[in-house]
Amino acid sequence: MPAKRRKQMNSALKLTILFTFLYALVTQQVLANTWIRRLDEWIYERDFLLITPGKTPTMVMLVDDLGLRSITAIFLMITAIIISRRFKSWRPINLSILSLVLLNLVVGVSKLLFGRSKPSSGFDLVFTDSGLSYPSGHAANAVLTWGIMAYLIFRYSHKEPFEGLRLTWFVSIITTGVCLASLYRNTHWFSDLLGGLFIGSALLVLIIAVDRSISSNRQPS
């Protein structure tokens, strides 16, 4: 493996460990009913938050939809297929499928395991039979799916002497918008979103580490 790829892989693995630790920390604080749930309650009680989801402005709903897996998966797979055909490589498609599988598996199991009730229920309970609030799938999906799409575009547009098309700002704006929309609609507690961001980021850099660990002559960078 080239030294540059090995360095990138090691950096990605270190970030995976960091984000996983932060996710575990937030999870522990939520389950232990500490200060973070007091913060959740404080944010929930703010006047600017919308209590009735049925009255959500159209623009807020459109932003919120950018965190839906059914929508983001379509954009990701179209991008991956276009890049795969252009470079005659299955890698973009394989990485995209891996990200979607890991997202649904890890976030889905976590939701079922912790069983946290949503703010709209009026109660903040964990280990319930019907609670699916923690971690936020919208937040995890936004950072992971849009992040992988941006990563693929960057890697396959990176040809010397250019630096490639960096879309970090694009992913940050979408992810922030999705989280704010969820808070506005009272569909998630703040800590749900925080946990979703950390686990989504952990999966994102893990997939990047996998990509960096295997060299490819058809990948420009």
Helices and strands as residue ranges (DSSP letters): H 3-31, H 35-44, G 53-55, H 58-65, H 69-87, H 91-114, G 119-121, H 137-156, H 168-185, H 190-213
